[in-house]
Amino acid sequence: MIRKITATALAGAAALSTSGCLKSESKTSINSDGSGKFSMTMEMNIAGIMGLVGAAAGGGAAPADMPKGPEAKEMLAQLMRGMNANVDVWTEAKAETTKMGALKVSVAGLTKDWTAMGDMNALLSDSGLGEGSPLPVPTDALKDFKSVRVSKDSAGNTVIAMAGLDEMASMLDGVRKSMLGVEGAPGPEGIDISRDEIAAQMTGFREQYQSMKGVLALFIKDMKVATTIETGGTIVEAVGFKKSEDGKSATWTMNGEQLMDVVDSIINDEDMPDKAAELIKTVTTNLDNDKSTEAIKKFLAPYVKEMLGGTTSPRLVIKDAGNSFDYAAEVEKAKAAQSPALKALVEKAARKSSVKLPGSSPAEADDDAKEVK
């Protein structure tokens, strides 16, 4: 079983790596009461991901039969639908397909509680990707996942922490708990891979990786994820972020080079077979308790730290956090400035469903096509 999972994972990695680059930039101005003004632009080519979904669903399906990714407008409506519950007013919503075939969406708006927008479980549920959707996402495993958390330290400073190792562990623990008692779920007796088998598989994959590394690097070299946070207070500590000179804003970034460094660390680690064998042993003998999750967390820690800029949880500590803008005034201004086209998009996103996902029936596809025009 593990051999099959390993082979599938390698195929998935290949599909994802050749799906093109991901670019994401977000900027949020926050007030002390939790309100915020945000903007976000995402660009991605998900053809490879859809191909992987098709392969998983139908085996060796021909390219023409593979499920297709959503159109740019469909993707925009789905994104807005997931965020709608926490957005008081939208100030921008655009979608396009680039010359290279990537989907690009840009949204901006104002929210009374910008941390609530990081609730992944609620976002997926509101967007229609939860249970019962054509492409369901196991939201139970994400019920405690937050992309950002806010707290106070002992000195009364505001601490903003982005999702990191703890959130990954929480998600994995959700998966573990959902597997318990499920018929057909893998158990210790079905996982019999040895250290030598892992070493043999890694030797073969290492050779493949070296031959395709140049191509892989070419595909992800332009990948970039950037998050900027502005505050009315003063940022006194920035971990994983780059702070501005005036201490009023900070930016966290991750790029393709960092990702390649992490992959290199894993592939070229001569001790990986021993580490992987120990991990498998600990996890399989502790599926019914938290030791399995803790083992995975320990295993992932150095790679997560390398990927997130030297920390397992990027964070900011803000002193005397005040207001960075007048929320009420900005909301009124934004409402007055909304164009008819933007209002139509907001109304569309408020509908229960207007996005055709892989697996929709022909009737659903026809209905969706009419809505997007």
VMD Tcl script that draws the C-alpha trace (Angstrom):
set ca {
  {0.00 0.00 0.00}
  {2.79 2.42 0.91}
  {4.47 1.62 -2.43}
  {1.31 2.62 -4.26}
  {0.96 5.80 -2.21}
  {4.62 6.67 -2.87}
  {4.23 6.21 -6.61}
  {1.08 8.33 -6.63}
  {2.82 11.05 -4.61}
  {5.71 11.18 -7.08}
  {3.28 11.42 -9.99}
  {1.43 14.17 -8.15}
  {4.65 16.08 -7.53}
  {5.49 15.90 -11.21}
  {2.03 17.13 -12.22}
  {2.10 20.01 -9.75}
  {5.62 21.06 -10.64}
  {4.76 21.29 -14.33}
  {1.52 23.16 -13.77}
  {3.25 26.51 -13.93}
  {4.09 29.11 -11.36}
  {2.02 30.57 -8.58}
  {2.05 34.27 -7.82}
  {0.18 35.71 -4.90}
  {0.44 39.17 -3.39}
  {-1.70 40.49 -0.56}
  {-1.69 43.68 1.45}
  {-3.72 44.45 4.57}
  {-3.99 47.65 6.60}
  {-5.26 46.77 10.07}
  {-6.84 48.70 12.93}
  {-6.68 47.93 16.63}
  {-10.34 46.81 16.65}
  {-9.64 44.09 14.07}
  {-11.07 45.88 11.06}
  {-8.97 45.92 7.94}
  {-8.59 47.09 4.36}
  {-7.23 44.36 2.07}
  {-6.17 43.73 -1.50}
  {-5.09 40.46 -3.05}
  {-3.93 39.30 -6.48}
  {-3.45 35.64 -7.40}
  {-2.17 34.15 -10.61}
  {-1.87 30.44 -11.27}
  {-2.02 27.83 -13.97}
  {-3.94 24.87 -12.59}
  {-3.96 22.69 -15.72}
  {-1.57 20.23 -14.08}
  {-3.68 20.06 -10.92}
  {-6.84 19.35 -12.93}
  {-4.94 16.68 -14.84}
  {-4.00 15.06 -11.55}
  {-7.64 15.13 -10.43}
  {-8.62 13.46 -13.69}
  {-5.96 10.81 -13.33}
  {-7.08 10.04 -9.80}
  {-10.73 9.85 -10.85}
  {-10.48 8.07 -14.17}
  {-7.08 6.45 -14.45}
  {-5.47 6.90 -17.84}
  {-7.90 9.41 -19.25}
  {-7.00 11.18 -22.47}
  {-6.10 14.90 -22.17}
  {-9.37 15.87 -23.87}
  {-11.30 13.94 -21.23}
  {-9.48 15.47 -18.28}
  {-11.50 17.76 -16.02}
  {-10.95 21.39 -16.84}
  {-10.15 24.11 -14.36}
  {-12.66 26.91 -13.81}
  {-12.66 29.95 -16.05}
  {-11.25 33.17 -14.63}
  {-14.70 34.63 -13.87}
  {-15.78 31.37 -12.24}
  {-12.71 31.36 -10.06}
  {-13.33 34.98 -9.08}
  {-16.94 34.27 -8.10}
  {-15.86 31.26 -6.04}
  {-13.19 33.27 -4.23}
  {-15.62 36.09 -3.46}
  {-18.27 33.65 -2.28}
  {-15.86 32.16 0.23}
  {-14.93 35.62 1.56}
  {-18.36 37.28 1.38}
  {-19.41 36.57 4.97}
  {-16.56 38.73 6.27}
  {-16.47 41.51 3.68}
  {-18.56 44.62 4.35}
  {-17.90 46.15 0.95}
  {-15.88 45.15 -2.11}
  {-13.76 47.82 -3.75}
  {-12.33 45.73 -6.59}
  {-12.97 42.37 -8.28}
  {-11.27 41.51 -11.57}
  {-10.51 38.29 -13.43}
  {-8.66 37.42 -16.60}
  {-6.80 34.66 -18.40}
  {-3.24 35.73 -19.22}
  {-1.51 35.17 -22.56}
  {0.29 32.22 -20.95}
  {-3.03 30.65 -20.00}
  {-2.85 31.39 -16.28}
  {-5.87 32.42 -14.24}
  {-5.45 35.82 -12.61}
  {-7.86 37.33 -10.11}
  {-7.65 40.54 -8.09}
  {-9.95 41.46 -5.21}
  {-10.01 44.21 -2.59}
  {-12.36 45.35 0.10}
  {-13.00 46.18 3.73}
  {-13.77 43.84 6.61}
  {-14.71 44.35 10.25}
  {-12.76 41.24 11.25}
  {-9.81 40.51 8.98}
  {-8.63 37.54 11.09}
  {-11.95 35.76 10.39}
  {-10.98 35.74 6.73}
  {-8.23 33.28 7.64}
  {-10.70 30.62 8.80}
  {-10.10 27.99 6.11}
  {-12.95 25.74 7.19}
  {-15.49 28.57 6.94}
  {-14.02 29.80 3.65}
  {-14.30 26.39 1.97}
  {-17.77 25.84 3.35}
  {-19.01 29.25 2.20}
  {-17.46 28.82 -1.24}
  {-19.26 25.50 -1.76}
  {-16.21 23.27 -1.70}
  {-17.31 21.35 1.37}
  {-19.25 18.15 1.73}
  {-21.61 17.46 -1.18}
  {-19.73 19.57 -3.74}
  {-18.48 18.03 -7.03}
  {-14.92 18.41 -5.74}
  {-15.30 18.05 -1.96}
  {-12.61 19.21 0.44}
  {-12.35 17.42 3.82}
  {-13.22 20.46 5.89}
  {-13.23 18.45 9.14}
  {-9.45 18.28 8.90}
  {-9.33 22.07 8.56}
  {-11.74 23.03 11.33}
  {-8.95 24.49 13.50}
  {-6.81 25.83 10.66}
  {-6.36 29.60 10.68}
  {-4.07 31.36 8.23}
  {-3.52 34.14 10.79}
  {-3.99 34.43 14.56}
  {-3.93 37.49 16.80}
  {-3.12 37.52 20.52}
  {-1.58 39.68 23.25}
  {1.78 39.09 24.91}
  {2.61 39.71 28.59}
  {3.55 43.33 27.83}
  {0.22 44.04 26.16}
  {1.65 44.10 22.65}
  {-0.37 42.72 19.75}
  {1.08 39.54 18.25}
  {0.12 38.56 14.70}
  {1.16 35.01 13.77}
  {0.81 33.47 10.33}
  {0.06 29.81 9.77}
  {3.09 27.62 10.33}
  {4.09 24.26 11.72}
  {1.44 24.18 14.46}
  {-1.34 24.77 11.94}
  {0.05 22.07 9.65}
  {0.12 19.69 12.60}
  {-3.46 20.60 13.48}
  {-4.55 19.80 9.93}
  {-2.72 16.47 9.95}
  {-4.23 15.63 13.30}
  {-7.65 16.29 11.82}
  {-6.87 13.84 9.01}
  {-5.69 11.24 11.54}
  {-8.85 11.54 13.62}
  {-11.07 11.33 10.55}
  {-9.34 8.06 9.55}
  {-9.96 6.33 12.86}
  {-12.68 3.74 12.53}
  {-13.15 4.37 8.79}
  {-13.51 1.15 6.84}
  {-10.68 0.73 4.36}
  {-8.40 3.25 6.07}
  {-4.77 2.04 6.25}
  {-3.74 0.38 9.49}
  {-0.37 -0.69 10.90}
  {-0.74 -4.17 9.42}
  {-0.98 -2.76 5.90}
  {2.19 -0.67 6.09}
  {5.19 -2.92 5.74}
  {7.79 -0.82 3.95}
  {11.32 -1.17 5.32}
  {14.26 1.19 5.60}
  {16.01 -0.59 2.69}
  {12.94 -0.27 0.48}
  {12.77 3.45 1.22}
  {16.48 3.79 0.41}
  {16.02 1.97 -2.90}
  {13.07 4.15 -3.87}
  {14.95 7.30 -2.93}
  {17.99 6.27 -4.97}
  {15.81 5.86 -8.05}
  {13.92 9.07 -7.46}
  {17.12 10.98 -6.72}
  {18.44 10.07 -10.16}
  {15.18 11.15 -11.79}
  {15.18 14.38 -9.83}
  {18.71 15.31 -10.88}
  {17.82 14.79 -14.54}
  {14.70 16.95 -14.33}
  {15.88 19.53 -11.79}
  {16.71 22.13 -14.42}
  {13.26 21.90 -15.98}
  {11.59 21.96 -12.56}
  {13.55 25.06 -11.57}
  {12.50 26.75 -14.81}
  {8.84 26.18 -14.03}
  {8.89 27.47 -10.49}
  {11.58 30.14 -10.70}
  {8.97 32.91 -10.91}
  {6.84 31.56 -8.07}
  {6.30 34.14 -5.37}
  {3.97 34.53 -2.41}
  {4.07 37.89 -0.63}
  {2.05 39.15 2.32}
  {2.32 42.74 3.57}
  {0.76 43.96 6.81}
  {0.41 47.66 7.68}
  {-0.44 48.85 11.18}
  {-1.21 52.04 13.04}
  {1.22 51.02 15.78}
  {4.95 50.27 15.68}
  {6.33 46.85 14.78}
  {8.94 46.10 17.46}
  {9.68 42.53 16.38}
  {9.45 40.82 13.00}
  {10.18 37.09 12.75}
  {10.25 35.79 9.19}
  {9.04 39.20 7.96}
  {11.09 42.07 6.56}
  {10.18 45.22 8.47}
  {10.00 48.65 6.84}
  {12.32 51.39 8.08}
  {9.51 53.30 9.78}
  {8.26 50.14 11.54}
  {4.73 50.64 10.19}
  {4.65 47.68 7.83}
  {6.34 44.33 7.21}
  {6.37 41.83 4.35}
  {6.71 38.05 4.36}
  {7.75 36.36 1.12}
  {8.34 32.87 -0.19}
  {9.73 32.21 -3.65}
  {10.65 29.39 -5.99}
  {14.28 29.39 -4.92}
  {13.31 28.71 -1.30}
  {11.06 25.88 -2.41}
  {13.84 24.34 -4.50}
  {16.19 24.53 -1.52}
  {13.69 22.57 0.59}
  {13.27 19.92 -2.10}
  {17.06 19.66 -2.40}
  {17.36 19.21 1.37}
  {14.93 16.31 1.33}
  {16.20 14.59 -1.81}
  {19.90 14.84 -0.93}
  {19.60 13.91 2.75}
  {21.56 10.65 3.08}
  {19.86 9.98 6.42}
  {16.36 10.30 4.96}
  {15.72 6.52 4.70}
  {16.40 6.15 8.45}
  {14.30 9.20 9.29}
  {11.43 8.06 7.08}
  {11.48 4.51 8.43}
  {11.42 5.78 12.01}
  {8.59 8.17 11.17}
  {6.50 5.43 9.56}
  {7.05 3.15 12.55}
  {6.07 5.82 15.07}
  {3.01 6.95 13.12}
  {1.64 3.48 12.40}
  {1.95 2.35 16.00}
  {0.35 5.54 17.34}
  {-2.50 6.24 14.93}
  {-4.91 6.28 17.87}
  {-3.06 8.98 19.82}
  {-1.26 12.32 19.47}
  {2.23 10.78 19.31}
  {1.77 10.15 15.59}
  {1.09 13.84 14.92}
  {3.97 14.94 17.12}
  {6.30 12.64 15.18}
  {5.24 14.18 11.88}
  {5.61 17.66 13.35}
  {9.17 16.90 14.47}
  {10.00 15.48 11.05}
  {8.64 18.51 9.19}
  {10.09 21.20 11.48}
  {13.46 21.78 9.73}
  {11.87 21.89 6.27}
  {9.08 24.22 7.34}
  {11.64 26.49 8.98}
  {13.69 26.58 5.79}
  {10.61 27.33 3.69}
  {9.19 30.05 5.96}
  {12.35 32.12 6.25}
  {14.05 30.72 9.33}
  {11.02 30.20 11.57}
  {8.23 27.67 12.00}
  {5.73 30.52 12.46}
  {6.21 34.00 10.92}
  {4.98 36.66 13.35}
  {4.90 40.34 14.19}
  {4.86 42.03 17.57}
  {3.18 45.45 17.48}
  {3.40 48.10 20.18}
  {0.63 50.63 20.75}
  {-1.43 49.23 17.88}
  {-3.75 52.01 16.79}
  {-5.88 52.68 13.74}
  {-4.19 52.95 10.37}
  {-7.29 54.37 8.65}
  {-10.87 55.53 9.29}
  {-12.92 52.39 8.70}
  {-16.41 53.93 8.67}
  {-15.35 56.66 6.27}
  {-13.62 54.20 3.94}
  {-16.70 51.95 3.86}
  {-19.02 54.79 2.90}
  {-16.57 55.99 0.27}
  {-16.25 52.49 -1.20}
  {-20.02 51.96 -1.36}
  {-20.48 55.19 -3.25}
  {-17.71 54.32 -5.71}
  {-18.92 50.81 -6.63}
  {-19.49 50.47 -10.37}
  {-22.50 48.61 -11.82}
  {-20.16 45.85 -12.99}
  {-18.73 45.38 -9.50}
  {-22.21 45.36 -7.97}
  {-23.22 42.64 -10.44}
  {-20.21 40.55 -9.44}
  {-21.04 40.96 -5.75}
  {-24.61 39.84 -6.42}
  {-23.35 36.86 -8.43}
  {-20.99 35.82 -5.64}
  {-23.85 35.97 -3.15}
  {-25.70 33.19 -4.98}
  {-25.46 29.69 -3.63}
  {-23.53 28.31 -6.59}
  {-22.42 29.64 -9.95}
  {-19.20 27.73 -10.51}
  {-18.88 24.52 -12.49}
  {-16.34 22.27 -10.84}
  {-14.93 19.01 -12.23}
  {-17.69 16.42 -11.95}
  {-20.67 18.74 -12.57}
  {-23.51 17.25 -14.57}
  {-24.21 18.52 -18.12}
  {-27.29 20.33 -16.80}
  {-25.22 22.06 -14.13}
  {-22.62 22.97 -16.71}
  {-25.27 24.60 -18.93}
  {-26.69 26.58 -16.01}
  {-23.25 27.76 -14.95}
  {-22.33 28.79 -18.48}
  {-25.43 30.99 -18.66}
  {-24.58 32.65 -15.33}
  {-21.00 33.50 -16.23}
  {-21.88 35.28 -19.48}
}
mol new
graphics top color blue
foreach p $ca { graphics top sphere $p radius 0.5 }
foreach p [lrange $ca 0 end-1] q [lrange $ca 1 end] { graphics top cylinder $p $q radius 0.2 }
display resetview
